[in-house]
Amino acid sequence: MTAAAGSGSEELAQGVLAGHARAIGRAITEVERDSGAVPGILRRLFPRTGRARIIGITGPPGAGKSTLVQRLGQTYRRSGHRVGIVAVDPSSPFTGGAILGDRIRMAELYTDPGVFIRSMATRGALGGLARATSDAVDVLDAAGYDVILIETVGVGQDEVDIVRAADTTVVVLVPGLGDDIQAIKAGILEIADVFVVNKAEREGADRAVAELSMMLDFAGHPPWRPPIVKTSAPSGTGVPEAVAAFEAHRAYLAGSGEGLRRRAVRARSRLLALLEDRFRRAVEARAPEPDGLEEAVRAVGERREDPYTAAGRLFDGLVRGAREAAARGPA
């Protein structure tokens, strides 16, 4: 990073720490672009993070997550909290940008100076969660937003990635999805810290609650049994009760040591993701070399080499190159 770039990163980080909305937006844009300034920005911000309450909102499409997030934001604002919202949207296949526009759907919050809303594109990331989401959360945390709501895409079976970013994971369901509780089939029963049955004014809401309760009974008696809250997001019915359930889970995390364990799991996942990304970039940077990625792709495609041998060869080449560079010392 050049001196000028470093100075720009420092200035931007200072703006974030001062809570300037424009600086926060620019910093998250840098994160989404995966620019070279991101390490410098995060290095400056990270010591000021770890104070925010991070709540992940996930569930199948059509569950009313965006409206629920709006009502949750309003409820937390009435309690005096500053609220950050990261809405992870599907990506445009043409531009890579987010295409649903949650800031339009959350218009009642958008003009509140105590709320910052940002739509982010998945850009093909699995688990319904953008790769840059954790960095964006750090930006909001450092800027003083003490409650951060992450709304995921709602793609179904891959929603489990939210547990790597949130303190409390909320699974939102609605009655009448068909075939009883669809989300259980999607494999997200295990990640829920709180269940919300939204659109509870519909017929079948009580049945959905009963089925969830029965499934939790089958799961045995874990230290934390996820509460089930009925809400109707458009009217706000049940939203205060949902917030109370979130705060009860927060108290459980603080009192049981589970919060520290989860923090360690998230740190491990994040570090491994960064290492995987750095390894991929290093391999791609050497792609045109005679023993690089392009030759490996051809060898595997032509069945001259199996994928495991090719991957091992690429890895060994990187390690060997790193050792040779270290032996030469700084230029």
C-alpha positions as CSV (number, residue, x, y, z in Angstrom):
1,M,0.0,0.0,0.0
2,T,1.4,3.4,-0.9
3,A,1.8,6.2,1.6
4,A,-1.1,8.1,-0.1
5,A,-3.4,5.0,0.1
6,G,-2.4,4.5,3.7
7,S,-3.3,8.1,4.5
8,G,-6.6,7.7,2.8
9,S,-7.4,4.6,4.8
10,E,-6.5,6.3,8.0
11,E,-8.8,9.3,7.1
12,L,-11.6,7.0,6.2
13,A,-11.2,5.0,9.4
14,Q,-11.3,8.2,11.5
15,G,-14.5,9.2,9.8
16,V,-16.0,5.8,10.6
17,L,-15.0,6.1,14.3
18,A,-16.5,9.5,14.4
19,G,-19.8,8.0,13.2
20,H,-19.9,10.0,9.9
21,A,-22.5,8.3,7.6
22,R,-20.6,9.1,4.4
23,A,-17.4,7.6,5.7
24,I,-19.3,4.5,6.9
25,G,-20.8,4.1,3.5
26,R,-17.5,4.5,1.7
27,A,-15.8,2.0,4.0
28,I,-18.4,-0.6,3.3
29,T,-18.1,0.1,-0.4
30,E,-14.3,-0.6,-0.1
31,V,-15.2,-3.8,1.7
32,E,-17.6,-4.9,-1.0
33,R,-15.0,-4.0,-3.7
34,D,-12.4,-6.0,-1.8
35,S,-10.0,-3.1,-2.4
36,G,-6.4,-2.9,-1.2
37,A,-7.5,-0.4,1.4
38,V,-9.5,-2.9,3.4
39,P,-6.7,-4.4,5.5
40,G,-5.6,-0.9,6.6
41,I,-9.1,0.2,7.4
42,L,-10.0,-2.9,9.4
43,R,-6.6,-2.8,11.2
44,R,-7.5,0.6,12.5
45,L,-11.2,-0.2,13.3
46,F,-10.9,-3.7,14.8
47,P,-9.7,-2.6,18.3
48,R,-13.0,-0.6,18.6
49,T,-15.2,-3.6,17.7
50,G,-16.8,-6.3,19.8
51,R,-19.4,-4.1,21.5
52,A,-22.3,-4.5,19.2
53,R,-25.1,-7.0,19.5
54,I,-25.3,-8.9,16.2
55,I,-28.6,-10.6,15.3
56,G,-29.0,-12.7,12.2
57,I,-32.4,-13.0,10.6
58,T,-32.9,-15.9,8.2
59,G,-35.6,-18.1,6.8
60,P,-37.2,-19.1,3.6
61,P,-38.2,-16.5,0.9
62,G,-41.6,-14.9,1.5
63,A,-41.4,-15.1,5.3
64,G,-41.6,-11.3,5.6
65,K,-38.0,-10.9,6.9
66,S,-37.5,-7.4,5.6
67,T,-40.7,-6.1,7.2
68,L,-39.8,-7.9,10.4
69,V,-36.3,-6.3,10.4
70,Q,-37.9,-2.9,10.0
71,R,-40.1,-3.4,13.0
72,L,-37.2,-4.8,15.0
73,G,-35.1,-1.8,14.1
74,Q,-37.9,0.6,15.2
75,T,-38.3,-1.3,18.5
76,Y,-34.6,-1.1,19.3
77,R,-34.6,2.6,18.4
78,R,-37.4,3.3,20.8
79,S,-35.1,1.8,23.5
80,G,-32.4,4.3,22.6
81,H,-30.1,1.9,20.5
82,R,-28.3,2.9,17.3
83,V,-29.2,0.2,14.7
84,G,-27.2,-1.0,11.8
85,I,-28.9,-3.2,9.2
86,V,-27.0,-5.3,6.6
87,A,-29.4,-6.8,4.1
88,V,-27.8,-9.5,2.0
89,D,-29.5,-9.6,-1.4
90,P,-29.0,-11.9,-4.4
91,S,-26.6,-10.6,-6.9
92,S,-27.4,-9.3,-10.3
93,P,-25.9,-11.7,-12.9
94,F,-24.8,-8.7,-15.0
95,T,-23.4,-6.2,-12.5
96,G,-22.8,-8.3,-9.4
97,G,-24.8,-5.7,-7.4
98,A,-27.7,-6.3,-5.0
99,I,-31.0,-6.3,-6.8
100,L,-33.8,-6.3,-4.2
101,G,-33.3,-2.8,-2.7
102,D,-34.1,-3.3,1.0
103,R,-33.6,0.4,1.7
104,I,-36.7,1.1,-0.4
105,R,-38.7,-1.5,1.5
106,M,-37.4,-0.1,4.8
107,A,-38.3,3.5,3.9
108,E,-39.7,4.2,7.4
109,L,-36.2,3.6,8.9
110,Y,-34.1,5.1,6.1
111,T,-34.6,8.7,7.2
112,D,-33.7,7.9,10.9
113,P,-30.2,9.3,11.6
114,G,-29.8,6.6,14.3
115,V,-30.2,3.8,11.7
116,F,-27.7,2.8,8.9
117,I,-29.1,0.4,6.2
118,R,-26.9,-1.2,3.7
119,S,-27.8,-3.8,1.0
120,M,-25.0,-6.1,0.0
121,A,-24.8,-8.6,-2.8
122,T,-24.0,-12.2,-2.2
123,R,-21.7,-12.2,-5.3
124,G,-22.1,-16.0,-5.5
125,A,-21.2,-16.6,-1.8
126,L,-22.7,-19.8,-0.4
127,G,-24.9,-19.8,2.7
128,G,-26.9,-16.8,1.6
129,L,-24.3,-14.5,3.2
130,A,-21.9,-12.1,1.4
131,R,-18.2,-12.8,2.0
132,A,-17.8,-9.2,3.1
133,T,-20.6,-9.2,5.6
134,S,-18.3,-9.7,8.6
135,D,-16.2,-6.8,7.6
136,A,-19.3,-4.6,7.1
137,V,-20.5,-5.5,10.5
138,D,-17.1,-4.5,12.0
139,V,-17.4,-1.1,10.3
140,L,-20.8,-0.6,11.8
141,D,-19.7,-1.9,15.2
142,A,-16.7,0.5,15.2
143,A,-19.0,3.4,14.2
144,G,-21.0,2.9,17.4
145,Y,-24.1,1.0,16.2
146,D,-24.8,-1.2,19.2
147,V,-27.4,-3.4,17.6
148,I,-26.7,-4.8,14.1
149,L,-29.3,-6.8,12.2
150,I,-28.2,-9.1,9.4
151,E,-30.9,-10.2,7.0
152,T,-30.0,-13.0,4.7
153,V,-31.2,-13.8,1.2
154,G,-33.5,-16.6,2.2
155,V,-32.3,-19.3,-0.1
156,G,-33.3,-22.2,2.1
157,Q,-30.8,-25.0,2.6
158,D,-27.6,-22.9,2.6
159,E,-28.7,-20.4,5.2
160,V,-26.6,-21.9,7.9
161,D,-23.6,-19.6,7.3
162,I,-25.4,-16.9,9.3
163,V,-24.2,-18.6,12.5
164,R,-20.6,-17.6,11.6
165,A,-21.5,-13.9,11.8
166,A,-24.2,-13.5,14.4
167,D,-24.5,-13.8,18.2
168,T,-28.1,-14.8,18.0
169,T,-29.6,-16.5,15.0
170,V,-33.3,-16.0,14.4
171,V,-35.2,-18.4,12.0
172,V,-38.3,-16.8,10.6
173,L,-41.1,-19.1,9.4
174,V,-44.7,-18.5,8.2
175,P,-47.7,-20.8,8.3
176,G,-48.9,-22.4,5.1
177,L,-45.6,-23.1,3.5
178,G,-46.8,-26.6,2.6
179,D,-45.5,-30.0,3.8
180,D,-45.6,-28.8,7.4
181,I,-42.4,-27.1,8.5
182,Q,-40.4,-26.6,5.3
183,A,-37.5,-25.0,7.1
184,I,-36.8,-28.2,9.1
185,K,-36.4,-30.1,5.8
186,A,-34.0,-27.3,4.7
187,G,-31.8,-28.2,7.7
188,I,-32.0,-24.9,9.6
189,L,-33.7,-26.2,12.7
190,E,-30.4,-26.7,14.4
191,I,-29.1,-23.2,13.9
192,A,-32.0,-21.4,15.5
193,D,-31.6,-19.6,18.8
194,V,-35.1,-18.1,18.5
195,F,-37.9,-19.1,16.2
196,V,-40.3,-16.4,14.9
197,V,-43.6,-17.6,13.3
198,N,-44.3,-14.5,11.2
199,K,-47.7,-13.6,9.6
200,A,-49.3,-15.1,12.6
201,E,-52.7,-13.7,11.6
202,R,-52.8,-16.4,9.0
203,E,-54.6,-19.7,9.5
204,G,-52.2,-22.4,10.6
205,A,-50.0,-20.2,12.8
206,D,-50.8,-22.2,16.0
207,R,-50.2,-25.4,14.1
208,A,-46.8,-24.2,13.0
209,V,-45.9,-23.3,16.6
210,A,-47.1,-26.7,17.9
211,E,-45.0,-28.6,15.2
212,L,-41.9,-26.6,16.1
213,S,-42.4,-27.3,19.8
214,M,-42.8,-31.0,19.0
215,M,-39.6,-31.0,17.0
216,L,-37.8,-29.3,19.8
217,D,-39.1,-31.9,22.2
218,F,-37.5,-34.6,20.0
219,A,-34.2,-32.7,20.1
220,G,-34.0,-33.5,23.8
221,H,-33.1,-31.0,26.6
222,P,-30.2,-28.8,25.5
223,P,-29.0,-26.0,27.8
224,W,-30.9,-23.4,25.6
225,R,-34.3,-24.3,24.2
226,P,-35.1,-21.8,21.4
227,P,-38.3,-19.9,22.3
228,I,-41.0,-19.6,19.6
229,V,-42.6,-16.2,19.1
230,K,-45.6,-15.4,17.0
231,T,-45.4,-12.0,15.1
232,S,-47.3,-10.1,12.5
233,A,-44.7,-7.7,11.2
234,P,-46.9,-5.2,9.3
235,S,-48.8,-4.3,12.5
236,G,-45.8,-4.9,14.8
237,T,-47.7,-7.5,16.9
238,G,-45.4,-9.7,18.8
239,V,-42.2,-7.8,17.9
240,P,-41.5,-6.6,21.5
241,E,-41.8,-10.2,22.6
242,A,-39.3,-11.2,19.9
243,V,-36.9,-8.6,21.1
244,A,-37.3,-9.9,24.7
245,A,-36.5,-13.4,23.4
246,F,-33.3,-12.1,21.7
247,E,-32.3,-10.4,24.9
248,A,-32.9,-13.5,27.0
249,H,-30.6,-15.4,24.6
250,R,-28.0,-12.6,25.1
251,A,-28.2,-13.1,28.8
252,Y,-27.8,-16.9,28.4
253,L,-24.7,-16.4,26.2
254,A,-23.1,-14.1,28.8
255,G,-23.9,-16.3,31.8
256,S,-23.0,-19.7,30.3
257,G,-19.7,-19.2,28.6
258,E,-21.4,-20.1,25.3
259,G,-20.8,-16.6,24.0
260,L,-17.0,-17.0,24.3
261,R,-17.2,-20.4,22.6
262,R,-19.2,-18.9,19.7
263,R,-16.8,-16.0,19.4
264,A,-13.9,-18.4,19.0
265,V,-15.8,-20.4,16.4
266,R,-16.5,-17.3,14.4
267,A,-12.9,-16.1,14.7
268,R,-11.7,-19.5,13.4
269,S,-14.2,-19.5,10.5
270,R,-13.2,-16.0,9.5
271,L,-9.5,-16.6,9.6
272,L,-9.8,-19.8,7.6
273,A,-11.9,-17.9,5.0
274,L,-9.3,-15.2,4.7
275,L,-6.5,-17.8,4.4
276,E,-8.5,-19.7,1.7
277,D,-9.0,-16.4,-0.2
278,R,-5.3,-15.5,0.0
279,F,-4.3,-19.0,-1.2
280,R,-6.7,-18.8,-4.1
281,R,-5.4,-15.4,-5.1
282,A,-1.8,-16.6,-4.9
283,V,-2.6,-19.6,-7.1
284,E,-4.4,-17.4,-9.6
285,A,-1.5,-15.0,-9.7
286,R,0.8,-17.8,-10.9
287,A,-1.8,-19.2,-13.2
288,P,0.1,-18.6,-16.5
289,E,3.4,-20.2,-15.2
290,P,4.4,-23.6,-16.7
291,D,3.5,-25.4,-13.5
292,G,0.7,-23.0,-12.6
293,L,-3.1,-23.2,-12.5
294,E,-3.8,-23.1,-16.2
295,E,-1.6,-26.2,-16.9
296,A,-3.2,-28.0,-13.9
297,V,-6.6,-27.2,-15.3
298,R,-5.6,-28.7,-18.7
299,A,-4.0,-31.7,-17.1
300,V,-7.1,-32.5,-15.0
301,G,-9.5,-31.8,-17.9
302,E,-7.5,-34.1,-20.2
303,R,-7.3,-36.8,-17.5
304,R,-3.5,-36.7,-17.5
305,E,-3.6,-35.8,-13.8
306,D,-6.1,-36.3,-11.0
307,P,-7.4,-33.3,-9.1
308,Y,-5.8,-34.2,-5.8
309,T,-2.3,-34.6,-7.3
310,A,-2.8,-31.3,-9.2
311,A,-3.9,-29.4,-6.1
312,G,-1.0,-30.9,-4.1
313,R,1.5,-29.8,-6.8
314,L,0.1,-26.3,-6.8
315,F,0.2,-26.1,-3.0
316,D,3.7,-27.5,-2.8
317,G,4.8,-24.9,-5.4
318,L,3.5,-22.1,-3.4
319,V,5.1,-23.3,-0.2
320,R,8.4,-23.8,-2.0
321,G,8.2,-20.3,-3.5
322,A,7.5,-18.8,-0.1
323,R,10.4,-20.5,1.5
324,E,12.8,-19.4,-1.3
325,A,11.5,-15.8,-0.9
326,A,12.1,-16.0,2.9
327,A,15.6,-17.3,2.4
328,R,16.5,-14.5,0.1
329,G,15.3,-12.0,2.7
330,P,13.9,-8.5,2.0
331,A,15.0,-6.9,-1.3
